Amino acid sequence: MKRQKGAVSIFIVLFATMLFVAISIGFAIFMMRDQDRATDNDLSRSALDSAQAGVEDAKRVLAKYNDCTERNAGSPECVDLITTVRGGKCDTVAKILGGGQVEGDKIIRQSNNDEQLQQAYSCVKITPDTEDVVKSIKDESDMKIIPLKGVSNYDVVEVTWSKKSKGVSYDFSQGSKNRRLNSLNVRNKSNQVTAQLPTYEHWDEKWGAVMRVQAISYNAGDVNLRDLDGNARTVFLYPDNRVSRGSSSKVIEMETYDLHTPHPFTDDASRLDVAVNKPATSVNGSSCDNRVANGEYMCKALLKLPSGKDTSYLTLAGIYARGKSVDVRVRLLKNDGSVVKFNNVQPKIDSTGRANNEFRRVEARVEATPSEDAVPVPRAAIASDGDLCKNYMITDNASDFSANGCSQSIIKPETQP
């Protein structure tokens, strides 16, 4: 009995010891795993910082590049710089900012202790000429301006918008939009079709955003404000699926669209020609398809700009977006569908950074010139989230002015895009 009790005791001690060792080893494994995860996160963030540092250095190179292309393109230094940038190699930034000396990765540090992480960017490529320009219109007060400057001549401008993402559902079918489409085909008293923008309340969120696209064209050597305003053309691109997204869309001739030229009609009462300032529109000019893959643009339109001008800009604004941002992409195309690259409008920077053995890669689009984000372009002279009082008076007597003139004439505007 004593031997059996001793064997049981030994067995219990061995089992307890093994259990304690297993728990200790498991705890140590969890501790080391958490420490490794924290270290990996720190290295990953440091690698991302290194890649972003490469982007910032690439911006400095682009500043030199822009100065050369605009001012001193013929100097030997600029010829070498332009050739290096357009080469698209990994060591472009190191060559230009390092005075031509390339010694492996570009080490990043602010103090001697930073060397422990071995932060550096190993490859930074710059692409000045890109196949498209991408923008994100934040809300209905936002407007984007895109210089339509290609490396060669182009025939049409392609505008695609509303990028598909998970959890976002749109309905572009004609049947669900009869009320909104019918509201576009308003005929005046001369039986001419004009366009009226529906009220904000009559536009369903699932119908997607309408794009307001304006083309501004002029000759660089002959800028006249009156001609500049008179040559501007504006269209409203309505999301619609009457034309298949994958088929060839109708090209919208912007020469024929003009907000400043109203449609005349005859007033039955006075028999006088009266003008109705409502823009013409074509609902079949754009095509949408919500069956595209995630990350692709659902709506597309092709625009042909007015001819005879050597400089053109495109302004983009989203309406009926219901507070959501609208992703937009613009491309320059030939008639055969081939893409004409933009000439240094929105350069692309591809930067790879590292910290020890952890690597991160980022792609950034930067503006070659100060963008509308740096200098916002207003869409309205006055904007208000609440009530707006407008009191107009024409007088030559200063005493007619009343500081509280709005107190009895508060106007609550109907919400409009």
C-alpha positions as CSV (number, residue, x, y, z in Angstrom):
1,M,0.0,0.0,0.0
2,K,2.8,2.4,0.8
3,R,4.5,1.7,-2.5
4,Q,1.2,2.3,-4.3
5,K,0.7,5.6,-2.5
6,G,4.2,6.6,-3.4
7,A,3.6,5.8,-7.0
8,V,0.4,7.8,-7.0
9,S,2.2,10.7,-5.4
10,I,5.0,10.6,-8.0
11,F,2.4,10.4,-10.8
12,I,0.6,13.5,-9.4
13,V,3.8,15.4,-9.0
14,L,4.9,14.5,-12.6
15,F,1.5,15.4,-14.0
16,A,1.4,18.8,-12.1
17,T,4.9,19.5,-13.3
18,M,4.1,18.8,-16.9
19,L,0.9,20.9,-16.6
20,F,2.8,23.8,-15.1
21,V,5.5,23.5,-17.8
22,A,2.9,23.4,-20.6
23,I,1.1,26.4,-19.2
24,S,4.4,28.3,-18.8
25,I,5.5,27.4,-22.4
26,G,2.1,28.4,-23.7
27,F,2.2,31.7,-21.9
28,A,5.7,32.4,-23.2
29,I,4.6,31.6,-26.7
30,F,1.7,34.0,-26.4
31,M,4.0,36.7,-25.0
32,M,6.5,36.2,-27.8
33,R,3.8,36.2,-30.4
34,D,2.3,39.4,-29.1
35,Q,5.8,40.9,-29.0
36,D,6.5,39.8,-32.6
37,R,3.1,41.2,-33.7
38,A,3.9,44.6,-32.0
39,T,7.4,44.6,-33.6
40,D,5.9,43.8,-37.0
41,N,3.4,46.6,-36.7
42,D,6.1,49.0,-35.7
43,L,8.2,47.9,-38.6
44,S,5.3,48.1,-41.0
45,R,4.4,51.6,-39.9
46,S,8.1,52.6,-40.2
47,A,8.3,51.0,-43.7
48,L,5.2,53.0,-44.7
49,D,6.8,56.2,-43.3
50,S,9.8,55.4,-45.5
51,A,7.7,55.0,-48.6
52,Q,5.9,58.3,-47.9
53,A,9.3,59.9,-47.4
54,G,10.1,58.7,-50.9
55,V,6.9,60.3,-52.2
56,E,7.9,63.7,-50.6
57,D,11.4,63.5,-52.1
58,A,9.8,62.7,-55.5
59,K,7.7,65.8,-55.2
60,R,10.9,67.8,-54.9
61,V,12.2,66.2,-58.0
62,L,8.9,67.0,-59.8
63,A,9.3,70.7,-58.8
64,K,12.7,70.7,-60.5
65,Y,11.2,68.9,-63.5
66,N,8.4,71.4,-63.9
67,D,10.8,74.3,-63.6
68,C,12.9,72.7,-66.4
69,T,10.0,72.0,-68.7
70,E,8.6,75.5,-68.3
71,R,11.7,77.6,-68.2
72,N,15.1,76.1,-68.9
73,A,14.3,73.0,-71.0
74,G,17.4,73.6,-73.2
75,S,20.0,73.8,-70.5
76,P,22.3,70.7,-70.2
77,E,21.3,70.2,-66.5
78,C,17.6,70.2,-67.4
79,V,18.1,67.9,-70.4
80,D,19.8,65.4,-68.1
81,L,17.1,65.8,-65.4
82,I,14.2,65.4,-67.8
83,T,15.8,62.3,-69.3
84,T,16.4,60.8,-65.9
85,V,12.8,61.4,-64.7
86,R,11.3,60.1,-68.0
87,G,13.5,57.0,-67.7
88,G,11.2,55.7,-64.9
89,K,13.9,53.9,-63.0
90,C,14.1,53.1,-59.2
91,D,17.1,55.4,-58.6
92,T,15.6,58.5,-60.2
93,V,15.2,60.4,-56.9
94,A,18.5,59.3,-55.5
95,K,20.3,60.4,-58.7
96,I,18.7,63.9,-58.8
97,L,18.7,64.8,-55.1
98,G,22.0,63.0,-54.4
99,G,24.0,64.9,-57.1
100,G,24.2,61.8,-59.3
101,Q,25.7,59.5,-56.6
102,V,23.7,56.4,-56.0
103,E,24.8,54.2,-53.0
104,G,22.0,51.6,-52.6
105,D,18.9,52.5,-50.6
106,K,18.2,56.0,-49.5
107,I,18.6,55.9,-45.7
108,I,16.1,57.9,-43.6
109,R,17.1,59.1,-40.2
110,Q,16.7,62.1,-37.9
111,S,19.0,61.0,-35.2
112,N,21.6,58.2,-34.7
113,N,19.2,56.0,-32.8
114,D,17.0,55.9,-36.0
115,E,19.6,53.7,-37.6
116,Q,18.4,50.7,-35.5
117,L,15.2,50.4,-37.7
118,Q,17.3,50.7,-40.9
119,Q,14.5,52.9,-42.5
120,A,15.0,53.6,-46.2
121,Y,13.2,53.8,-49.5
122,S,14.6,51.4,-52.0
123,C,12.7,52.3,-55.2
124,V,10.9,55.4,-56.2
125,K,9.5,55.7,-59.8
126,I,8.0,58.8,-61.3
127,T,5.6,58.8,-64.2
128,P,4.9,62.4,-65.3
129,D,2.5,61.4,-68.2
130,T,-0.4,59.2,-67.0
131,E,-3.2,57.6,-68.9
132,D,-5.9,59.2,-66.8
133,V,-6.7,61.8,-64.1
134,V,-8.6,60.6,-61.1
135,K,-10.5,62.9,-58.7
136,S,-12.8,62.6,-55.7
137,I,-15.6,65.2,-55.5
138,K,-16.2,65.5,-51.8
139,D,-19.7,67.0,-51.8
140,E,-22.1,69.1,-53.8
141,S,-20.2,72.3,-53.0
142,D,-16.9,70.8,-54.4
143,M,-15.6,71.3,-57.9
144,K,-12.6,69.9,-59.7
145,I,-10.7,71.5,-62.5
146,I,-8.7,69.3,-65.0
147,P,-6.3,70.7,-67.7
148,L,-7.0,68.8,-70.9
149,K,-3.3,68.7,-71.9
150,G,-2.3,65.6,-73.8
151,V,1.1,64.4,-75.1
152,S,-0.5,64.5,-78.6
153,N,-3.8,65.4,-80.2
154,Y,-7.0,63.7,-79.0
155,D,-10.5,63.4,-80.4
156,V,-12.9,62.9,-77.4
157,V,-12.8,63.1,-73.6
158,E,-14.1,60.1,-71.6
159,V,-15.6,60.8,-68.2
160,T,-16.4,57.9,-65.9
161,W,-17.8,58.3,-62.4
162,S,-19.4,56.4,-59.5
163,K,-16.9,53.8,-58.6
164,K,-18.5,50.6,-57.4
165,S,-17.7,49.4,-53.9
166,K,-19.0,46.8,-51.5
167,G,-22.3,47.8,-49.7
168,V,-23.1,50.4,-52.4
169,S,-26.3,49.7,-54.4
170,Y,-27.5,51.8,-57.4
171,D,-30.5,51.4,-59.7
172,F,-29.9,52.8,-63.2
173,S,-33.0,51.1,-64.8
174,Q,-35.3,53.3,-66.8
175,G,-38.4,52.0,-65.2
176,S,-37.4,53.3,-61.7
177,K,-36.7,56.7,-63.1
178,N,-39.7,57.6,-65.2
179,R,-40.5,60.6,-63.0
180,R,-37.0,62.0,-63.1
181,L,-36.5,61.4,-66.9
182,N,-39.9,62.8,-67.8
183,S,-39.0,65.9,-65.8
184,L,-36.1,66.5,-68.2
185,N,-38.3,66.5,-71.3
186,V,-40.1,69.8,-70.6
187,R,-41.4,71.5,-73.8
188,N,-41.8,75.2,-74.0
189,K,-44.6,77.0,-76.0
190,S,-42.7,76.6,-79.3
191,N,-42.7,72.8,-78.6
192,Q,-39.0,72.8,-78.1
193,V,-37.5,70.4,-75.5
194,T,-35.7,72.1,-72.7
195,A,-34.3,70.7,-69.4
196,Q,-35.3,71.4,-65.9
197,L,-33.2,70.0,-63.0
198,P,-35.4,68.0,-60.6
199,T,-35.7,69.2,-57.0
200,Y,-33.4,67.6,-54.5
201,E,-36.4,65.8,-52.8
202,H,-37.5,64.2,-56.1
203,W,-34.1,62.5,-56.6
204,D,-33.7,59.1,-55.1
205,E,-30.3,58.3,-53.5
206,K,-30.1,54.9,-55.3
207,W,-30.2,56.7,-58.7
208,G,-26.6,57.9,-58.2
209,A,-25.0,61.3,-58.8
210,V,-25.5,63.6,-61.8
211,M,-22.3,65.0,-63.2
212,R,-22.1,68.7,-64.2
213,V,-19.3,68.9,-66.8
214,Q,-18.2,72.3,-68.2
215,A,-15.6,72.7,-71.0
216,I,-13.6,75.9,-71.1
217,S,-11.6,76.5,-74.2
218,Y,-9.5,79.3,-75.5
219,N,-6.4,80.1,-77.5
220,A,-3.4,80.7,-75.2
221,G,-2.1,83.7,-77.1
222,D,-5.5,85.4,-77.2
223,V,-7.4,85.4,-73.9
224,N,-10.6,87.5,-73.9
225,L,-12.9,87.3,-70.9
226,R,-16.0,87.8,-73.0
227,D,-15.0,85.1,-75.4
228,L,-13.9,82.8,-72.6
229,D,-17.3,83.0,-71.0
230,G,-19.1,82.7,-74.4
231,N,-17.1,79.7,-75.4
232,A,-17.8,77.7,-72.2
233,R,-20.1,74.7,-72.7
234,T,-21.9,72.8,-70.0
235,V,-23.7,69.4,-70.0
236,F,-25.4,67.4,-67.3
237,L,-24.6,63.7,-67.4
238,Y,-27.5,61.7,-66.0
239,P,-26.9,58.1,-64.9
240,D,-28.9,55.9,-67.2
241,N,-28.7,52.3,-68.6
242,R,-30.5,52.8,-71.9
243,V,-27.1,52.4,-73.5
244,S,-25.1,49.3,-72.4
245,R,-22.0,50.2,-70.4
246,G,-19.8,47.9,-72.5
247,S,-21.1,49.2,-75.9
248,S,-20.0,52.2,-77.8
249,S,-21.6,55.2,-76.1
250,K,-23.0,58.2,-78.0
251,V,-20.5,61.1,-78.3
252,I,-21.9,64.3,-76.9
253,E,-21.0,67.2,-79.1
254,M,-20.4,70.0,-76.6
255,E,-20.4,72.6,-79.4
256,T,-24.2,72.4,-79.4
257,Y,-24.7,72.8,-75.7
258,D,-24.7,76.3,-74.2
259,L,-26.2,77.5,-70.9
260,H,-25.9,81.1,-72.1
261,T,-28.1,80.7,-75.2
262,P,-31.7,80.3,-74.1
263,H,-34.4,78.6,-76.1
264,P,-36.8,81.2,-77.5
265,F,-40.6,80.7,-77.5
266,T,-43.6,82.9,-78.4
267,D,-45.8,84.1,-75.6
268,D,-49.4,83.5,-76.5
269,A,-50.6,86.6,-74.7
270,S,-48.2,89.3,-76.0
271,R,-46.9,87.4,-79.1
272,L,-43.4,88.6,-78.2
273,D,-40.4,86.4,-78.3
274,V,-39.4,85.5,-74.8
275,A,-36.3,83.6,-73.7
276,V,-36.3,80.6,-71.4
277,N,-32.8,80.1,-69.9
278,K,-32.9,76.3,-69.5
279,P,-30.1,74.1,-70.8
280,A,-30.7,71.4,-73.4
281,T,-29.7,67.9,-72.4
282,S,-29.4,64.4,-73.7
283,V,-30.2,61.6,-71.3
284,N,-28.9,59.0,-73.8
285,G,-25.4,60.6,-73.8
286,S,-24.2,58.6,-70.8
287,S,-24.5,54.9,-69.9
288,C,-24.3,53.2,-66.5
289,D,-24.1,49.6,-65.4
290,N,-24.1,48.4,-61.8
291,R,-23.0,44.9,-62.8
292,V,-19.3,45.9,-63.1
293,A,-16.7,44.5,-60.7
294,N,-15.9,46.3,-57.5
295,G,-13.4,49.1,-58.0
296,E,-14.6,49.9,-61.6
297,Y,-16.6,52.9,-62.6
298,M,-20.3,52.3,-63.3
299,C,-21.1,55.3,-65.5
300,K,-19.4,56.6,-68.7
301,A,-19.8,59.5,-71.2
302,L,-17.9,60.6,-74.2
303,L,-17.5,64.3,-74.9
304,K,-16.3,66.1,-78.0
305,L,-15.0,69.6,-77.2
306,P,-15.5,72.7,-79.3
307,S,-12.9,72.9,-82.1
308,G,-10.5,75.7,-83.0
309,K,-9.0,76.2,-79.5
310,D,-5.6,75.1,-78.4
311,T,-6.2,75.1,-74.6
312,S,-9.0,73.5,-72.7
313,Y,-10.0,72.8,-69.1
314,L,-12.8,70.6,-67.7
315,T,-14.7,71.4,-64.6
316,L,-16.5,68.6,-62.7
317,A,-19.1,68.9,-60.1
318,G,-21.4,66.2,-58.6
319,I,-25.1,67.0,-57.8
320,Y,-27.8,64.8,-56.1
321,A,-24.9,63.0,-54.4
322,R,-26.7,63.0,-51.0
323,G,-23.6,64.0,-49.1
324,K,-21.5,61.2,-50.6
325,S,-18.2,61.7,-52.4
326,V,-18.1,60.9,-56.1
327,D,-15.1,59.2,-57.7
328,V,-14.3,60.5,-61.2
329,R,-11.8,59.4,-63.9
330,V,-11.0,61.4,-67.1
331,R,-9.2,60.0,-70.1
332,L,-8.3,61.4,-73.5
333,L,-9.1,59.2,-76.4
334,K,-8.6,58.9,-80.2
335,N,-11.5,58.0,-82.4
336,D,-10.3,54.4,-82.5
337,G,-10.4,54.1,-78.7
338,S,-6.7,54.4,-78.1
339,V,-5.6,56.4,-75.0
340,V,-3.7,59.6,-75.3
341,K,-1.7,60.2,-72.1
342,F,-2.0,63.5,-70.1
343,N,1.1,65.6,-70.3
344,N,2.3,66.1,-66.7
345,V,-1.1,66.9,-65.4
346,Q,-1.3,64.4,-62.5
347,P,2.0,62.6,-62.2
348,K,2.1,59.2,-60.5
349,I,4.7,58.3,-57.9
350,D,5.4,54.6,-57.0
351,S,7.5,54.4,-53.8
352,T,8.7,51.3,-51.9
353,G,10.0,51.8,-48.4
354,R,11.5,49.4,-45.9
355,A,12.3,49.1,-42.2
356,N,14.7,46.2,-41.5
357,N,13.2,43.3,-43.5
358,E,9.7,44.8,-43.7
359,F,8.6,46.4,-47.0
360,R,5.7,48.7,-47.9
361,R,4.7,50.1,-51.2
362,V,2.5,53.1,-51.9
363,E,1.2,54.8,-55.1
364,A,0.4,58.5,-55.0
365,R,-1.1,60.9,-57.5
366,V,0.2,64.5,-57.2
367,E,-0.8,67.7,-58.9
368,A,1.9,69.2,-61.1
369,T,0.3,72.6,-60.5
370,P,-1.5,73.9,-57.4
371,S,-4.8,72.1,-57.2
372,E,-8.3,73.3,-56.3
373,D,-7.7,71.6,-52.9
374,A,-4.9,74.2,-52.2
375,V,-6.9,77.1,-53.7
376,P,-10.6,76.1,-53.5
377,V,-12.9,77.2,-56.3
378,P,-16.3,78.2,-55.1
379,R,-19.4,77.0,-56.9
380,A,-21.5,79.8,-55.4
381,A,-21.0,83.4,-54.2
382,I,-23.0,82.7,-51.0
383,A,-23.5,79.4,-49.3
384,S,-25.6,78.8,-46.1
385,D,-26.7,75.8,-44.2
386,G,-29.7,77.7,-42.7
387,D,-32.1,80.4,-43.7
388,L,-30.9,83.0,-46.2
389,C,-32.2,86.6,-46.3
390,K,-31.8,88.5,-49.6
391,N,-33.0,92.1,-49.6
392,Y,-32.3,94.1,-52.7
393,M,-32.8,97.9,-53.0
394,I,-31.9,100.4,-55.6
395,T,-31.8,103.9,-54.3
396,D,-29.8,107.1,-54.3
397,N,-30.7,108.0,-50.7
398,A,-28.6,106.5,-48.0
399,S,-31.4,107.0,-45.5
400,D,-33.5,104.4,-47.3
401,F,-31.1,101.6,-46.1
402,S,-32.4,99.7,-43.1
403,A,-30.0,97.5,-41.1
404,N,-32.8,95.2,-40.1
405,G,-34.5,95.1,-43.4
406,C,-34.4,91.3,-43.5
407,S,-36.3,90.9,-40.2
408,Q,-39.7,90.7,-41.9
409,S,-38.7,89.0,-45.1
410,I,-36.8,85.8,-44.2
411,I,-36.6,83.5,-47.2
412,K,-36.3,79.8,-46.6
413,P,-34.9,78.5,-49.9
414,E,-36.0,75.1,-51.3
415,T,-33.1,72.7,-51.2
416,Q,-31.5,72.7,-54.6
417,P,-28.3,71.1,-55.9
